[in-house]
Amino acid sequence: MTDRAVSTTLGYVLTLSIAALLVGGLLSAGAGFVTTQRDVVIREEMSVVGQQLSANVEQADRLVNASNASVGGSPVVQVNQTFPETVARSQYDIRLNNQTDQLILSSTDPEQTIVVNVTTSTKLGNSTARGGEITVRYAGNKLVIDNV
Protein backbone atom coordinates (compact mmCIF):
# COMPACT_ATOMS: atom_id res chain seq x y z
CA MET A 1 0.00 0.00 0.00
CA THR A 2 2.79 2.49 0.67
CA ASP A 3 4.01 2.20 -2.93
CA ARG A 4 0.96 4.08 -4.19
CA ALA A 5 1.69 7.15 -2.05
CA VAL A 6 5.27 7.28 -3.33
CA SER A 7 4.25 7.08 -6.99
CA THR A 8 1.66 9.85 -6.53
CA THR A 9 4.19 12.11 -4.83
CA LEU A 10 6.85 11.28 -7.39
CA GLY A 11 4.43 12.01 -10.25
CA TYR A 12 3.48 15.32 -8.66
CA VAL A 13 7.15 16.36 -8.26
CA LEU A 14 7.98 15.36 -11.83
CA THR A 15 4.99 17.30 -13.19
CA LEU A 16 6.02 20.43 -11.26
CA SER A 17 9.63 20.07 -12.43
CA ILE A 18 8.64 19.78 -16.08
CA ALA A 19 6.24 22.74 -15.76
CA ALA A 20 8.99 24.85 -14.13
CA LEU A 21 11.42 24.02 -16.93
CA LEU A 22 8.88 24.93 -19.60
CA VAL A 23 7.99 28.23 -17.93
CA GLY A 24 11.68 29.06 -17.47
CA GLY A 25 12.35 28.36 -21.15
CA LEU A 26 9.46 30.56 -22.24
CA LEU A 27 10.63 33.42 -20.01
CA SER A 28 14.19 33.16 -21.36
CA ALA A 29 12.99 33.22 -24.96
CA GLY A 30 10.64 36.13 -24.25
CA ALA A 31 13.38 38.20 -22.58
CA GLY A 32 15.60 37.89 -25.66
CA PHE A 33 12.74 38.96 -27.91
CA VAL A 34 12.01 42.04 -25.76
CA THR A 35 15.68 43.06 -25.77
CA THR A 36 15.85 42.76 -29.57
CA GLN A 37 12.68 44.81 -30.00
CA ARG A 38 14.02 47.51 -27.65
CA ASP A 39 17.19 47.81 -29.77
CA VAL A 40 15.06 48.22 -32.91
CA VAL A 41 12.89 50.89 -31.25
CA ILE A 42 15.96 52.84 -30.07
CA ARG A 43 17.49 52.83 -33.56
CA GLU A 44 14.22 53.91 -35.18
CA GLU A 45 13.56 56.70 -32.66
CA MET A 46 17.12 58.02 -32.96
CA SER A 47 16.77 57.92 -36.74
CA VAL A 48 13.64 60.09 -36.54
CA VAL A 49 15.35 62.55 -34.16
CA GLY A 50 18.40 62.66 -36.43
CA GLN A 51 16.32 63.37 -39.54
CA GLN A 52 14.42 66.16 -37.79
CA LEU A 53 17.60 67.72 -36.43
CA SER A 54 19.25 67.43 -39.86
CA ALA A 55 16.27 69.32 -41.32
CA ASN A 56 16.76 72.01 -38.65
CA VAL A 57 20.46 72.37 -39.53
CA GLU A 58 19.59 72.66 -43.22
CA GLN A 59 16.85 75.19 -42.41
CA ALA A 60 19.34 77.28 -40.44
CA ASP A 61 21.73 77.05 -43.40
CA ARG A 62 19.03 78.42 -45.75
CA LEU A 63 18.31 81.26 -43.30
CA VAL A 64 22.01 82.15 -43.09
CA ASN A 65 22.31 82.15 -46.89
CA ALA A 66 19.17 84.29 -47.29
CA SER A 67 20.40 86.76 -44.65
CA ASN A 68 23.85 87.01 -46.20
CA ALA A 69 22.34 87.64 -49.65
CA SER A 70 19.94 90.35 -48.52
CA VAL A 71 21.67 92.09 -45.63
CA GLY A 72 25.32 91.09 -45.63
CA GLY A 73 27.35 90.89 -42.47
CA SER A 74 26.87 88.27 -39.76
CA PRO A 75 23.23 87.26 -39.31
CA VAL A 76 21.73 85.97 -36.08
CA VAL A 77 20.11 82.61 -36.79
CA GLN A 78 18.74 80.20 -34.23
CA VAL A 79 16.36 77.25 -34.71
CA ASN A 80 15.01 75.54 -31.57
CA GLN A 81 13.13 72.28 -31.25
CA THR A 82 12.28 69.99 -28.35
CA PHE A 83 13.14 66.32 -28.78
CA PRO A 84 12.59 63.44 -26.37
CA GLU A 85 15.14 63.41 -23.55
CA THR A 86 15.36 59.62 -23.82
CA VAL A 87 14.56 56.99 -26.44
CA ALA A 88 13.08 53.78 -25.00
CA ARG A 89 14.34 54.88 -21.57
CA SER A 90 17.91 55.28 -22.83
CA GLN A 91 19.73 58.63 -22.85
CA TYR A 92 21.38 59.67 -26.08
CA ASP A 93 23.95 62.19 -27.27
CA ILE A 94 24.13 63.98 -30.61
CA ARG A 95 27.40 65.04 -32.19
CA LEU A 96 27.69 67.33 -35.21
CA ASN A 97 30.86 66.37 -37.10
CA ASN A 98 32.28 69.07 -39.38
CA GLN A 99 34.69 66.74 -41.20
CA THR A 100 32.06 64.29 -42.41
CA ASP A 101 29.02 66.64 -42.41
CA GLN A 102 27.10 64.17 -40.28
CA LEU A 103 25.00 64.01 -37.16
CA ILE A 104 26.03 61.04 -35.02
CA LEU A 105 23.45 59.93 -32.46
CA SER A 106 24.58 57.51 -29.75
CA SER A 107 22.49 55.90 -27.01
CA THR A 108 24.04 54.79 -23.73
CA ASP A 109 22.13 51.65 -22.68
CA PRO A 110 22.17 49.68 -24.90
CA GLU A 111 24.89 51.21 -27.04
CA GLN A 112 23.45 52.08 -30.45
CA THR A 113 24.76 54.56 -33.03
CA ILE A 114 22.91 56.19 -35.92
CA VAL A 115 24.54 58.42 -38.55
CA VAL A 116 22.54 61.03 -40.49
CA ASN A 117 24.05 63.07 -43.32
CA VAL A 118 23.67 66.86 -43.36
CA THR A 119 23.95 68.92 -46.54
CA THR A 120 24.80 72.61 -46.07
CA SER A 121 26.75 75.32 -47.83
CA THR A 122 27.60 76.95 -44.47
CA LYS A 123 30.48 75.44 -42.51
CA LEU A 124 29.56 73.16 -39.63
CA GLY A 125 31.24 73.39 -36.25
CA ASN A 126 32.04 70.34 -34.13
CA SER A 127 29.48 70.41 -31.34
CA THR A 128 27.44 68.13 -29.11
CA ALA A 129 24.06 68.10 -27.44
CA ARG A 130 22.03 65.72 -25.34
CA GLY A 131 18.39 64.82 -25.93
CA GLY A 132 15.86 67.47 -24.92
CA GLU A 133 15.54 71.03 -26.21
CA ILE A 134 18.20 71.57 -28.87
CA THR A 135 19.11 74.73 -30.72
CA VAL A 136 20.89 75.04 -34.06
CA ARG A 137 22.61 78.41 -34.20
CA TYR A 138 24.96 80.35 -36.40
CA ALA A 139 28.05 81.19 -34.35
CA GLY A 140 31.41 82.39 -35.62
CA ASN A 141 30.62 81.67 -39.29
CA LYS A 142 29.63 78.06 -38.43
CA LEU A 143 26.44 76.20 -37.63
CA VAL A 144 26.55 74.44 -34.26
CA ILE A 145 24.11 72.50 -32.10
CA ASP A 146 23.67 72.92 -28.35
CA ASN A 147 21.15 72.35 -25.59
CA VAL A 148 19.02 75.35 -24.73
Phi, psi and omega per residue, in radians:
M1 nan -0.560 -3.099
T2 -1.251 -0.319 3.117
D3 -1.144 -0.560 -3.140
R4 -1.143 -0.740 -3.125
A5 -1.114 -0.654 -3.138
V6 -1.192 -0.768 -3.114
S7 -1.176 -0.579 3.073
T8 -1.176 -0.787 3.132
T9 -1.146 -0.758 3.126
L10 -1.102 -0.729 3.089
G11 -1.084 -0.709 3.124
Y12 -1.112 -0.795 -3.138
V13 -1.127 -0.743 3.114
L14 -1.110 -0.721 3.115
T15 -1.092 -0.777 3.111
L16 -1.124 -0.680 3.134
S17 -1.118 -0.802 3.136
I18 -1.115 -0.733 3.118
A19 -1.093 -0.715 3.133
A20 -1.125 -0.718 3.104
L21 -1.110 -0.748 3.128
L22 -1.121 -0.766 3.129
V23 -1.130 -0.736 3.100
G24 -1.066 -0.723 3.103
G25 -1.115 -0.720 3.115
L26 -1.133 -0.718 3.133
L27 -1.145 -0.704 3.113
S28 -1.098 -0.792 3.131
A29 -1.121 -0.709 -3.138
G30 -1.162 -0.645 3.137
A31 -1.122 -0.723 3.111
G32 -1.116 -0.689 3.115
F33 -1.104 -0.768 -3.130
V34 -1.119 -0.722 3.127
T35 -1.092 -0.759 3.123
T36 -1.094 -0.761 3.133
Q37 -1.129 -0.644 3.124
R38 -1.115 -0.733 3.103
D39 -1.054 -0.735 3.130
V40 -1.113 -0.764 -3.136
V41 -1.108 -0.737 3.139
I42 -1.082 -0.806 3.133
R43 -1.078 -0.755 -3.121
E44 -1.162 -0.761 3.136
E45 -1.135 -0.728 3.115
M46 -1.156 -0.584 3.089
S47 -1.109 -0.743 3.107
V48 -1.120 -0.798 3.115
V49 -1.061 -0.756 -3.139
G50 -1.096 -0.723 3.116
Q51 -1.141 -0.723 3.132
Q52 -1.166 -0.727 3.131
L53 -1.202 -0.632 3.058
S54 -1.059 -0.731 3.093
A55 -1.098 -0.651 3.104
N56 -1.153 -0.707 3.118
V57 -1.121 -0.752 3.131
E58 -1.186 -0.589 3.063
Q59 -1.150 -0.758 3.099
A60 -1.087 -0.658 3.092
D61 -1.066 -0.787 3.118
R62 -1.102 -0.685 3.112
L63 -1.137 -0.719 3.104
V64 -1.092 -0.805 -3.137
N65 -1.108 -0.712 3.119
A66 -1.154 -0.691 -3.141
S67 -1.198 -0.715 3.124
N68 -1.128 -0.647 -3.109
A69 -1.238 -0.645 -3.043
S70 -1.621 -0.650 -3.021
V71 -1.894 -0.674 -3.005
G72 1.423 3.031 3.137
G73 1.378 -2.780 -3.078
S74 -1.868 1.849 -3.112
P75 -1.308 2.786 3.038
V76 -1.824 1.943 -3.114
V77 -2.217 2.320 3.115
Q78 -2.633 2.223 3.118
V79 -2.129 2.079 -3.120
N80 -1.896 2.549 3.003
Q81 -2.705 2.514 3.095
T82 -1.672 2.224 3.096
F83 -2.003 2.884 3.075
P84 -1.073 2.491 3.108
E85 -1.293 -0.462 3.094
T86 -2.368 2.768 3.004
V87 -2.117 2.090 -3.097
A88 0.888 0.788 3.120
R89 1.091 0.466 3.094
S90 -2.161 2.236 3.097
Q91 -1.236 2.688 3.138
Y92 -2.481 2.671 3.106
D93 -2.048 2.650 3.125
I94 -2.174 2.276 3.121
R95 -2.136 2.266 3.049
L96 -1.685 2.045 -3.072
N97 -1.814 2.073 -3.075
N98 -1.397 -0.290 -3.136
Q99 -1.417 -0.594 -3.105
T100 -1.867 -0.052 -3.063
D101 0.907 0.951 -3.113
Q102 -2.382 2.643 2.916
L103 -1.718 2.267 -3.141
I104 -2.047 1.992 -3.134
L105 -1.810 2.247 -3.104
S106 -2.289 2.218 3.054
S107 -1.624 2.793 -3.049
T108 -1.682 -0.680 -3.080
D109 -2.537 1.759 0.045
P110 -1.396 2.822 -3.125
E111 -1.295 2.023 3.096
Q112 -2.345 2.561 3.112
T113 -2.334 2.344 3.097
I114 -2.182 2.408 3.114
V115 -2.047 2.267 3.121
V116 -2.189 2.240 3.124
N117 -1.332 2.573 3.105
V118 -2.216 2.289 -3.139
T119 -1.991 1.996 3.134
T120 -2.466 2.761 3.000
S121 -1.691 -0.306 3.075
T122 -1.486 2.499 3.116
K123 -1.076 2.579 3.055
L124 -1.798 2.533 3.076
G125 -1.855 2.435 3.060
N126 -1.052 2.172 -3.117
S127 -2.750 2.838 -3.125
T128 -2.375 2.732 3.059
A129 -2.621 2.833 3.074
R130 -1.956 2.761 3.131
G131 -0.894 2.668 -3.077
G132 2.199 -2.569 3.123
E133 -1.421 2.113 -3.057
I134 -2.128 2.417 3.088
T135 -2.010 2.458 2.973
V136 -1.873 2.141 -3.100
R137 -2.370 2.734 3.113
Y138 -1.645 1.984 -3.089
A139 -2.417 2.126 3.079
G140 1.069 0.754 3.131
N141 1.156 0.347 3.108
K142 -2.402 2.668 3.002
L143 -1.615 2.278 3.135
V144 -2.307 2.782 3.033
I145 -1.981 2.659 -3.125
D146 -2.843 2.779 3.007
N147 -1.390 2.517 -3.139
V148 -1.339 nan nan
